């Protein structure tokens, strides 16, 4: 399939950004600390050698400008020794609004074509 024919499955555009995360899942005794390489309102991608299995449910803390944004997530993709894609499945409206404002501030403004 040519790149022109690949259908985008994501609901929200991704932004390249390194935000600190804390992840907790059943059986972990301490939070797993990671950094996003990309993030959107629908989820994020983290690069890590120690990947989690697809379907693992997570409690997620996103650190944004010194504030904790709290979400529920699930591991959506796994690339062993490379990273995980995480879907955000629940987030308080006020935290979601903060994340949305951050993402909008990070969007690249492209020049208009005439």
N, C-alpha and C positions, 0 to 999 in steps of 0.2 A: 504494500500500500504506500502510495506516495505521501510525503509530508502534507501536501495540500488536502489530502483526503482524510487525514486523521481527525477524528471528532474529539473536541475538548470535552472532558467529562466533569471538570471542576465547575462548581457553582460560583466560586468567587476567585478573582485574580490574585495571584501570589505576589508577594513583595519580598525581595531579598533583604533579609535583616537578621542580625545576630542578637536574639533576645535570650536571656537566661531562663531556664525552665527547671522546675522540680517535678518529678514524676513519682507517683506511688502506685503500687499495684498489690494485689493479694499476695501475701507471703514476704514482702520486702520489709526489712526492719528499719531502713533509713531511706530517705528520698534519693532517687537517682537524679543527679544533676547533669543537665545537657544544655546545649545552645542550639537555637534554630538556625537553619541556613536560609529557609524560606518560611513565610507565614501568610495566612489569609484568614478571613472570618470563618472559613470552614475547617481549618486545620493547619498543620505545619509539617516540616521535614526536619529531622535531626540527623546529623552524622555521628555514628557511634560504632565502635568495634563490637560492643556487646548488645546485639539487637534483641528485641522482644518479639514474641510470636504474634502473628496476625490474630486479631480477636481479643487480645489482652485488654481488659478494661483498666482505665487509669484515672487517678485524681491528678489534675494538672494545675500547677501554679506557674503563671507567666509573670515574670518581673518586668514591669514597664515603668520607666522613670521613677524607680523606687517604690512603686505601688504593686501590690499583689493582685493579679487577676486570677480568679479561681474558676476552673472548668472541669467537666467530666469529658474524658476522651476514650478512644479505642484505637488500637494499632491497626492501621489499614493496609500498610505494605511493609515488607521486610526484605532487605537486601543484606544477607549475612556479611558481617565484618565491614559494612558500608553505612547502613542507616535504616531508619524507620520513618514511614509516613504516619502521621497521627491525625485522625478526624476528631474535631471538637463536636461532641454530641449534646452538650448542655452547658450553658453559661448564664449567669445572672445578667439581666438586661443592662444594668449600669456598667458592669465589666465589659460586656459586648460593645457598648457605646464608646468606652475608652479605647478598646482595641480598634474599632472602626475609625475613630478620629486619628489614631496613630497611623493606621494604614493609609488613610487619605493623605496625611501629611508626607508620606513617603513616596507617593505616586510621582512618576516622572512626567513632567508636562512636555508633551511633544509639540513641535511647531505645527501650525495648521498648514495644510497644503491648499494651494489655490488652483 
